[in-house]
Amino acid sequence: MNGLELEATHGYGDAGSPAPGAPIIAPGFFWPQKNSAARQASQPEWIETREAADSAREAWLLAQRTAGHPVVAVGLDSLRLGKRAEFTGLKFATTEQAVWSFPKGAGAYAKEPALLTAPGLVTARGPADLPSALALLPP
């Protein structure tokens, strides 16, 4: 990932749980959303199931955090978590394109490359900031 070698051993669609204490990295690359005001002739078929899949992945990330796995949310994954009311007032490192994307009653944008946003939750601007984010994890 951006020159950093990572071994993925478990995904949110996999049965079971990751190894105890293993960090969970949500890479946050491309985050398509349904746009009813889009000017193209039609939305792609897969967009109809995208929100349900993203919600399931978000629920899995939060469940893993509750189970004791540190979660590192990058870019748009950080934004998605930061929009949740349970993170009201907390700062989220995320992509600069998300500066104005946090609603009231949720988290807030931070320009730092990586932050320990909450216990068990590290956020990062983008893949290039992943080494800084991983350095914030407990040993």
N, C-alpha and C positions, 0 to 999 in steps of 0.2 A: 504494500500500500504506500504509494508515493515514495518508493525507495526503501521503506522499512519492511523487513520481512516478518510477516505474521503467519501463524498457522491456525487456520480455522478448524476447530475440532467439533463444533456444535452450532446448529442454526435454530432459529425460532420455530421452524417447521419440524424439527427432529423430536422424536419421543425421548423421554427421560430428561435428565438435567446435566449441565456441564459439570466438570470436576469441581469439587468443593473449593470455593474462593477464587475460581478462575474469573478473570475480568471479561466482561461482555462489551464488545465494541460494536456500536451502531454507526456505520460509516457515513450515513447521511448524504449520499451523492445526489441522485436525481429524485425529485419528489413531485411527480405529476399530480395534478388535481383536476377534477371535473370543472369545467367552466361553461356554464350555460350561455354566457354571452360571447363565446368564441365565434370567430367569423368563418371558420372552415365549414365545409358543407356538413360534416358530421364529426362527432367525437369518436375516437377509436373504441372498439368494442370492449377492450380490457379496462377502460376507465370506469366502467360501471361497477367493477368489483374492487377497484383500487382502494377506496376508503375503508372497506371492510377488512382488507388485507393489512392496511397500515394500522388500523385500530387493533387488530389481533397482535401484530408485531409490537406495538406500543404497550399493550397489556402484558405481553410476555417479558419485555424489557423491565417493566416495573415489578413484575412478580419475581424476576431474577434478582433485582436489587433488594427486595424484601427478604429473599432467601439468603442474602449475605454476599451476593456477587457484586463487585463494584461495576458500575455501568459507565462507559465512556461514550458519550453522545457527541457526534461530530456534525457540524454544518446544519443541514436541514433536519436531521434527527434531533439535534439539540433544540432547534426552534419548535418542533412538534411537541416535545416534552415540556418546553417552557411555556407553551400556551395553556397548560393545565392549571386550574385554580389552586391545586395543592402546592404549587410553587410560587404563589403570589409573593412579590417583593424580592425574589431571589434573582441574581444576575446570571445570565447565560451567555457564554462565549458561543458565537455562531457566525455564519457567513454574513458579510457586510450587506448583502442584498436583503437581509432580514431586519435591518435597523428599525423599520416602522411596522413590523409584522406582529409584534406582541400586543394582544388586546389588553384592555384594562382588566384588573383582577387576575393577572397572571404574572409570569416572570417578566424580566426586562432584559433588553439587549446590553451586552458589555463588549467593549472593543478589545479586551485582552485576548491573546491567542489561546489560552487555556485557563480554566478556573476549576477549583473545587467548589461546585455550585451548592451542593448539599452533601451530607454524609452518604457515601456510596454512590455519588453522582458527580462525575467530572465532565465538563463540556469543553469543546474545542471548536475554533473557527472553521478549520478545514483539515484535509489529510496532511498537509505540510506541518500542522501544529500537533499532530498525534504524538511525536516524541515528548513534547512538553507536557501534554495531557497525561501520558503514561507515567511521567516522572512524579506526578501528583498523587499517584496511587500509593497506599501504604505498602511497605516491603513485604 
